[in-house]
Amino acid sequence: MSGTPALAAPRQDAAPRRASWTLSPYALPLNALRILAKCALPLILWFSAGRLVRWALLLLAATVSHGSWYQARLVLVMFLFTLVVMTSLATTVGMLYVVREALLETRARRAGGEAKESLPNALNRTALVFAGIYTSWGFVADDAREFADIDILRQPDRLVVDAFSGDNSGVARGLLDLDPKVSLGAMVVAYVVKWYFGRRHEEREGRFTGMLATFGELAFAFYGLNAVAAAVGARSDWIGHRSAVAAWHDFAAGAEENVPGWKQVSEWLGEVWPHVIDALAVPLVWLTVGILVYGAYAEDTRTTIRGTPLEQAAVHLERTHNWTRLALAKLSAGWTARWIPLLNSLRLTVHGGAPLFGLFALCYVGLHIGGDYLLRAGRYLTASEEPYLWFATGEPLAYVVDLVVTLVTMCLIAATFDIAATRRRLTGGTGERDRLSPSR
């Protein structure tokens, strides 16, 4: 009987050991599959609803882009295209939102007394940063390409017939033919919407001000495409002959001739850099969106800069005159409202550790490469000698592949946040992650 306590001790340590393993970066794929198994149905519903609304808006925009009052129609087309991007925002945030109850971090927050956040609040917080990410990283190009494809498939013969007759069919040009003067007028209206609701969002007034400000910002960017393109086209020759630009071209040409290996290194960087962006930057971008959806630990400047050299600058700023602090707060209000949550989210990712982010990036890239092979295999299996059968099989096949890739990607983002946030909470943000290692 005296040996019973010694035999019981290993069973008492079994639960902590299992818990530490779930927090290991190398358990990320298993955690993602666990979340997928628990939340598969709502994820499928959100993805399907988003795809249906997005397809309907694109079809409506393609239909509206032809007929009389052409410029007025194109203004409406750009409005609908802005709604397409907003639909992508709502779908992404909604899919990340429905899996939050399956996260260990969410359960810990509920146990700590934190109230459940509503979906509109998550949308409002994420909207502005999502808009910047979506446009600056080129994701909007996929929407524009799909709009053109839908417009062509609506009338597959019109583009060829009008080309032979010399007429301008306007097919697939609904986003390009807006008159620059009309673009400028629409830009002014969009800017007013962006400015008004942006200020209200900074003052935390209104429930949907962030989304309305995002709509204004996207509309301002899209309506300005034609005006900017016209302006750039008119000044491209002038810019090319300016002294600074000409000097840079001369410097680059001289470096290629006189610096050994310059040309080879520049060519190598040109080939490798796109892969670096796809493998590291793009996964980090989507991970940041997920962290913003689940809410950063704090959205204030002091928490974000804590432990950095900027904290001492903030201390000195607090000792200045009240009018100085007030003026700086007003000048930096827009910047802090948009980018402080993003910086705080990136800092949380760093606290998760290099192995966690590295495995997330590896899984993200592997998943999308696997999706490409899955689509290729599906096309091979559904190939037929019947002409135009791919019209009927192509879209369902693309839907299934996108469904699988998107669902697993959302679960990977959620699992990565869950591990990083839980590890930071248990260590108090001190970086003492060694005690969470399974080997201990």
C-alpha positions as CSV (number, residue, x, y, z in Angstrom):
1,M,0.0,0.0,0.0
2,S,2.9,2.3,0.6
3,G,3.7,2.3,-3.1
4,T,0.2,3.4,-4.3
5,P,1.0,7.2,-4.2
6,A,4.1,6.7,-6.3
7,L,2.1,4.8,-8.9
8,A,-0.7,7.4,-9.0
9,A,1.7,10.3,-9.6
10,P,2.2,9.8,-13.4
11,R,-1.6,9.8,-13.8
12,Q,-1.8,13.2,-12.1
13,D,0.7,14.7,-14.6
14,A,-1.1,13.2,-17.7
15,A,-3.5,16.1,-18.1
16,P,-0.9,18.9,-18.0
17,R,1.2,16.9,-20.4
18,R,-1.7,16.6,-22.8
19,A,-2.4,20.3,-22.4
20,S,1.2,21.3,-23.1
21,W,1.2,19.2,-26.3
22,T,-1.9,20.9,-27.6
23,L,-0.1,24.2,-27.1
24,S,3.0,23.0,-29.0
25,P,3.5,24.7,-32.4
26,Y,3.8,21.3,-34.0
27,A,0.2,20.5,-33.0
28,L,-1.1,23.2,-35.3
29,P,-2.3,20.8,-38.1
30,L,-4.2,18.6,-35.5
31,N,-5.7,21.7,-33.9
32,A,-6.9,23.0,-37.3
33,L,-8.5,19.6,-38.1
34,R,-10.2,19.6,-34.6
35,I,-11.7,23.1,-35.3
36,L,-12.8,22.0,-38.8
37,A,-14.5,18.9,-37.4
38,K,-16.4,20.9,-34.9
39,C,-17.4,23.8,-37.2
40,A,-17.7,22.3,-40.6
41,L,-21.4,23.0,-41.2
42,P,-21.5,26.7,-40.3
43,L,-18.2,27.2,-42.3
44,I,-19.8,25.6,-45.4
45,L,-22.9,27.7,-45.0
46,W,-21.0,30.9,-44.7
47,F,-18.7,30.1,-47.6
48,S,-21.7,29.0,-49.8
49,A,-23.7,32.1,-49.0
50,G,-20.8,34.4,-49.7
51,R,-20.0,32.8,-53.0
52,L,-23.7,33.0,-54.0
53,V,-24.0,36.7,-53.1
54,R,-20.6,37.5,-54.8
55,W,-21.6,35.7,-58.0
56,A,-25.0,37.4,-58.1
57,L,-23.4,40.8,-57.7
58,L,-20.8,40.1,-60.4
59,L,-23.5,38.8,-62.8
60,L,-25.7,41.9,-62.1
61,A,-22.7,44.2,-62.7
62,A,-21.9,42.5,-66.0
63,T,-25.5,42.7,-67.1
64,V,-25.8,46.4,-66.1
65,S,-22.6,47.3,-67.9
66,H,-24.3,47.2,-71.4
67,G,-27.0,49.5,-72.7
68,S,-27.9,53.2,-73.0
69,W,-26.7,55.8,-70.6
70,Y,-23.4,54.0,-70.7
71,Q,-21.4,56.2,-68.2
72,A,-24.2,56.1,-65.7
73,R,-24.3,52.4,-65.9
74,L,-20.6,52.2,-65.3
75,V,-20.9,54.2,-62.1
76,L,-23.4,51.6,-60.9
77,V,-21.1,48.8,-62.0
78,M,-18.3,50.3,-59.9
79,F,-20.7,50.6,-57.0
80,L,-21.7,46.9,-57.3
81,F,-18.0,45.9,-57.6
82,T,-17.4,47.7,-54.3
83,L,-20.1,45.6,-52.8
84,V,-18.4,42.5,-54.1
85,V,-15.3,43.3,-52.1
86,M,-17.4,44.1,-49.0
87,T,-19.0,40.7,-49.5
88,S,-15.5,39.1,-49.4
89,L,-14.9,41.0,-46.1
90,A,-18.2,39.8,-44.6
91,T,-17.6,36.2,-45.7
92,T,-14.0,36.1,-44.3
93,V,-14.9,37.7,-41.0
94,G,-18.0,35.5,-40.7
95,M,-16.1,32.3,-41.2
96,L,-13.5,33.2,-38.7
97,Y,-16.2,34.4,-36.3
98,V,-18.2,31.1,-36.3
99,V,-15.2,29.0,-35.2
100,R,-14.2,31.2,-32.2
101,E,-16.2,29.2,-29.7
102,A,-14.1,26.1,-30.6
103,L,-10.9,27.9,-29.5
104,L,-9.3,27.3,-26.1
105,E,-8.5,31.0,-25.8
106,T,-12.2,31.9,-26.2
107,R,-13.2,29.5,-23.4
108,A,-10.5,31.1,-21.2
109,R,-11.9,34.6,-21.9
110,R,-15.4,33.5,-21.2
111,A,-14.3,32.0,-17.9
112,G,-12.6,35.3,-17.1
113,G,-15.9,37.1,-17.5
114,E,-15.4,38.6,-21.0
115,A,-18.7,39.0,-22.8
116,K,-19.4,37.5,-26.2
117,E,-18.6,39.9,-29.0
118,S,-21.2,40.4,-31.7
119,L,-20.4,39.8,-35.4
120,P,-21.1,43.5,-36.4
121,N,-18.5,44.6,-33.8
122,A,-15.9,42.2,-35.3
123,L,-16.8,43.5,-38.8
124,N,-16.5,47.1,-37.7
125,R,-13.1,46.6,-36.2
126,T,-11.7,44.6,-39.1
127,A,-13.2,46.5,-42.0
128,L,-10.7,49.3,-42.5
129,V,-7.6,47.2,-42.2
130,F,-9.1,44.5,-44.4
131,A,-9.7,47.1,-47.1
132,G,-6.1,48.2,-47.1
133,I,-4.8,44.7,-47.2
134,Y,-7.3,43.6,-49.9
135,T,-6.3,46.4,-52.3
136,S,-2.6,46.8,-51.5
137,W,-1.8,43.1,-51.9
138,G,-3.7,42.7,-55.2
139,F,-6.4,40.4,-54.0
140,V,-9.0,42.6,-55.8
141,A,-7.4,41.6,-59.1
142,D,-9.1,38.2,-58.8
143,D,-12.5,39.9,-58.5
144,A,-11.8,42.0,-61.6
145,R,-10.7,38.9,-63.5
146,E,-13.9,37.0,-62.5
147,F,-16.0,40.0,-63.6
148,A,-14.4,40.0,-67.0
149,D,-14.9,36.2,-67.3
150,I,-18.6,36.4,-66.4
151,D,-19.2,39.2,-68.9
152,I,-17.5,37.2,-71.7
153,L,-19.4,34.0,-70.9
154,R,-22.7,35.9,-71.0
155,Q,-22.2,36.7,-74.7
156,P,-19.2,34.5,-75.9
157,D,-19.7,35.4,-79.5
158,R,-20.3,39.2,-79.2
159,L,-16.6,40.0,-78.5
160,V,-15.5,38.2,-81.7
161,V,-18.4,39.6,-83.9
162,D,-17.9,43.2,-82.8
163,A,-14.1,42.8,-83.3
164,F,-14.6,41.9,-87.0
165,S,-17.2,44.6,-87.5
166,G,-15.0,47.2,-85.9
167,D,-17.5,48.1,-83.1
168,N,-16.6,48.5,-79.5
169,S,-18.7,45.8,-77.7
170,G,-17.7,47.0,-74.2
171,V,-17.5,43.3,-73.2
172,A,-15.2,42.8,-70.1
173,R,-14.6,46.6,-70.0
174,G,-17.1,47.6,-67.4
175,L,-14.4,48.5,-64.9
176,L,-12.2,50.3,-67.5
177,D,-14.3,52.6,-69.6
178,L,-15.5,55.0,-67.0
179,D,-14.9,58.6,-68.2
180,P,-12.1,60.3,-66.1
181,K,-14.4,63.3,-65.5
182,V,-17.2,61.1,-64.2
183,S,-14.6,59.2,-62.1
184,L,-13.5,62.5,-60.5
185,G,-17.0,63.4,-59.5
186,A,-17.7,59.9,-58.1
187,M,-14.3,60.1,-56.2
188,V,-15.4,63.4,-54.5
189,V,-18.7,61.8,-53.3
190,A,-16.8,58.6,-52.1
191,Y,-14.2,60.7,-50.3
192,V,-16.9,62.6,-48.4
193,V,-18.5,59.3,-47.3
194,K,-15.0,58.0,-46.3
195,W,-14.1,61.1,-44.4
196,Y,-17.4,61.5,-42.5
197,F,-17.8,57.9,-41.4
198,G,-14.1,57.6,-40.8
199,R,-14.2,60.5,-38.3
200,R,-17.2,59.0,-36.6
201,H,-15.4,55.6,-36.4
202,E,-12.4,57.2,-34.8
203,E,-14.7,58.7,-32.2
204,R,-16.4,55.3,-31.7
205,E,-19.8,56.7,-32.7
206,G,-22.2,54.3,-34.5
207,R,-22.3,50.6,-34.9
208,F,-21.5,50.3,-38.6
209,T,-19.3,53.4,-39.1
210,G,-16.2,51.3,-39.7
211,M,-17.9,49.4,-42.5
212,L,-19.4,52.5,-44.1
213,A,-15.9,54.2,-43.9
214,T,-14.5,51.1,-45.6
215,F,-17.1,51.2,-48.3
216,G,-16.2,54.9,-48.9
217,E,-12.5,54.1,-49.0
218,L,-12.9,51.2,-51.5
219,A,-15.3,53.3,-53.7
220,F,-12.8,56.2,-53.6
221,A,-10.0,53.8,-54.8
222,F,-12.1,52.1,-57.5
223,Y,-13.7,55.2,-59.0
224,G,-10.3,56.8,-59.1
225,L,-8.7,54.0,-61.2
226,N,-9.7,55.5,-64.5
227,A,-8.9,59.0,-63.6
228,V,-5.5,58.0,-62.3
229,A,-4.8,55.8,-65.3
230,A,-5.7,58.7,-67.6
231,A,-3.5,61.1,-65.6
232,V,-0.6,58.6,-65.6
233,G,-0.9,58.0,-69.3
234,A,-0.8,61.7,-70.1
235,R,2.3,62.2,-68.0
236,S,4.2,59.0,-68.5
237,D,6.5,60.5,-71.2
238,W,7.0,63.6,-69.1
239,I,8.0,61.6,-66.1
240,G,10.3,59.4,-68.1
241,H,12.4,62.3,-69.1
242,R,12.7,63.9,-65.7
243,S,16.3,64.2,-64.4
244,A,15.8,62.0,-61.3
245,V,14.2,59.1,-63.2
246,A,16.8,59.4,-66.0
247,A,19.6,59.4,-63.5
248,W,18.2,56.3,-61.8
249,H,18.1,54.4,-65.1
250,D,21.6,55.5,-65.9
251,F,22.8,54.4,-62.5
252,A,21.2,50.9,-63.0
253,A,22.7,50.5,-66.4
254,G,26.1,51.6,-65.2
255,A,25.9,49.2,-62.3
256,E,25.1,46.3,-64.6
257,E,28.2,47.1,-66.7
258,N,30.7,47.9,-63.9
259,V,29.7,46.0,-60.8
260,P,30.5,42.3,-61.1
261,G,27.5,40.1,-60.4
262,W,25.0,43.0,-60.2
263,K,22.9,41.8,-63.1
264,Q,22.9,38.2,-61.9
265,V,21.9,39.2,-58.4
266,S,19.1,41.5,-59.6
267,E,17.7,38.8,-61.9
268,W,17.9,36.2,-59.1
269,L,16.0,38.6,-56.7
270,G,13.5,39.3,-59.4
271,E,12.8,35.5,-59.6
272,V,12.9,34.7,-55.9
273,W,11.1,37.7,-54.5
274,P,7.5,36.8,-55.7
275,H,7.9,33.4,-54.1
276,V,9.0,35.0,-50.8
277,I,5.9,37.2,-50.9
278,D,3.6,34.2,-51.6
279,A,5.2,32.0,-49.0
280,L,5.7,34.4,-46.1
281,A,4.0,37.8,-46.5
282,V,0.6,36.6,-47.8
283,P,0.2,34.0,-44.9
284,L,1.1,36.7,-42.4
285,V,-1.4,39.1,-44.0
286,W,-4.3,36.6,-43.6
287,L,-3.1,35.7,-40.1
288,T,-3.2,39.4,-39.1
289,V,-6.8,39.5,-40.4
290,G,-7.7,36.6,-38.2
291,I,-6.1,38.1,-35.2
292,L,-8.1,41.4,-35.8
293,V,-11.3,39.4,-36.0
294,Y,-10.7,37.7,-32.7
295,G,-9.7,41.0,-31.1
296,A,-6.2,42.1,-30.2
297,Y,-5.4,42.0,-26.5
298,A,-5.4,45.8,-26.5
299,E,-5.9,48.4,-29.2
300,D,-4.2,51.3,-27.5
301,T,-0.8,52.7,-28.4
302,R,0.9,52.2,-25.0
303,T,0.3,48.5,-25.0
304,T,1.5,48.1,-28.5
305,I,4.8,49.9,-27.9
306,R,5.5,48.5,-24.5
307,G,9.0,47.0,-24.3
308,T,10.2,49.0,-27.3
309,P,12.2,52.2,-27.6
310,L,9.1,54.1,-28.5
311,E,7.8,53.6,-24.9
312,Q,10.4,56.1,-23.6
313,A,9.3,58.6,-26.2
314,A,5.7,58.2,-25.0
315,V,6.9,58.9,-21.4
316,H,8.6,62.2,-22.6
317,L,5.5,63.1,-24.5
318,E,3.3,62.8,-21.5
319,R,5.5,65.4,-19.7
320,T,4.8,68.0,-22.4
321,H,2.1,70.7,-22.4
322,N,-1.5,69.7,-22.6
323,W,-2.0,71.6,-25.8
324,T,0.9,69.8,-27.4
325,R,-0.5,66.3,-26.5
326,L,-3.9,67.3,-27.7
327,A,-2.6,68.5,-31.1
328,L,-0.5,65.3,-31.6
329,A,-3.5,63.2,-30.6
330,K,-5.7,64.9,-33.3
331,L,-3.0,64.7,-36.0
332,S,-2.4,61.0,-35.3
333,A,-5.9,59.9,-34.7
334,G,-6.5,58.4,-38.1
335,W,-3.2,56.6,-38.1
336,T,-3.6,55.0,-34.6
337,A,-7.2,53.9,-35.3
338,R,-6.1,52.0,-38.4
339,W,-2.7,50.7,-37.8
340,I,-2.3,50.3,-34.0
341,P,-4.5,47.2,-34.0
342,L,-2.5,45.8,-37.0
343,L,0.8,46.4,-35.2
344,N,-0.5,44.8,-32.0
345,S,-1.7,41.8,-34.0
346,L,1.7,41.4,-35.6
347,R,3.3,41.6,-32.2
348,L,1.1,38.8,-30.9
349,T,2.2,36.7,-33.9
350,V,5.9,37.3,-32.9
351,H,5.1,36.1,-29.4
352,G,3.8,32.8,-30.8
353,G,7.4,32.0,-31.9
354,A,9.1,31.3,-35.1
355,P,8.2,27.6,-35.2
356,L,4.5,28.4,-35.0
357,F,4.5,30.9,-37.8
358,G,6.9,28.8,-39.9
359,L,4.6,25.8,-39.6
360,F,1.6,28.0,-40.4
361,A,3.3,29.4,-43.5
362,L,4.3,25.9,-44.6
363,C,0.8,24.5,-44.1
364,Y,-0.7,27.5,-45.9
365,V,1.6,27.1,-49.0
366,G,1.2,23.4,-49.0
367,L,-2.6,23.7,-48.8
368,H,-2.8,26.0,-51.8
369,I,-0.4,24.0,-53.9
370,G,-2.5,20.9,-53.0
371,G,-5.6,22.8,-54.1
372,D,-4.0,23.5,-57.5
373,Y,-3.3,19.8,-57.9
374,L,-6.8,18.9,-56.7
375,L,-8.3,21.2,-59.3
376,R,-6.1,19.6,-62.0
377,A,-7.0,16.1,-61.0
378,G,-10.7,17.1,-61.0
379,R,-10.5,18.5,-64.5
380,Y,-8.7,15.3,-65.6
381,L,-11.4,13.1,-64.1
382,T,-14.3,15.1,-65.5
383,A,-12.8,15.5,-69.0
384,S,-15.1,14.3,-71.8
385,E,-15.3,14.2,-75.5
386,E,-18.6,16.0,-75.5
387,P,-18.0,19.6,-76.6
388,Y,-18.5,22.4,-74.1
389,L,-19.2,20.0,-71.2
390,W,-16.7,21.9,-69.2
391,F,-19.2,24.7,-69.0
392,A,-21.3,22.5,-66.7
393,T,-18.5,20.8,-64.8
394,G,-16.0,23.6,-64.4
395,E,-17.7,25.9,-62.0
396,P,-18.9,23.1,-59.5
397,L,-15.4,21.7,-59.5
398,A,-13.9,25.1,-58.8
399,Y,-16.4,25.6,-56.0
400,V,-15.5,22.3,-54.3
401,V,-11.8,23.0,-54.5
402,D,-12.2,26.5,-53.2
403,L,-14.4,25.2,-50.4
404,V,-11.9,22.8,-49.2
405,V,-8.9,25.2,-49.4
406,T,-10.8,28.1,-47.8
407,L,-12.2,26.1,-44.9
408,V,-8.9,24.5,-44.0
409,T,-7.2,27.9,-44.3
410,M,-9.7,29.6,-42.0
411,C,-9.2,26.8,-39.4
412,L,-5.4,27.1,-39.8
413,I,-5.6,30.8,-39.0
414,A,-7.9,30.2,-36.0
415,A,-5.7,27.4,-34.7
416,T,-2.5,29.6,-35.0
417,F,-4.2,32.4,-33.2
418,D,-5.4,30.0,-30.5
419,I,-2.0,28.6,-29.8
420,A,-0.2,32.0,-29.9
421,A,-2.8,33.8,-27.7
422,T,-3.0,30.9,-25.1
423,R,0.8,30.7,-24.8
424,R,1.1,34.4,-24.3
425,R,-1.7,34.4,-21.7
426,L,-0.1,31.6,-19.7
427,T,3.3,33.1,-19.8
428,G,2.0,36.6,-19.1
429,G,3.6,37.9,-22.3
430,T,7.1,37.4,-20.9
431,G,8.2,35.1,-23.7
432,E,8.8,32.2,-21.2
433,R,7.6,29.6,-23.7
434,D,10.0,26.9,-22.7
435,R,7.8,25.8,-19.8
436,L,5.1,25.0,-22.3
437,S,7.3,22.7,-24.3
438,P,6.2,19.1,-24.4
439,S,9.7,18.0,-23.5
440,R,9.2,19.6,-20.1
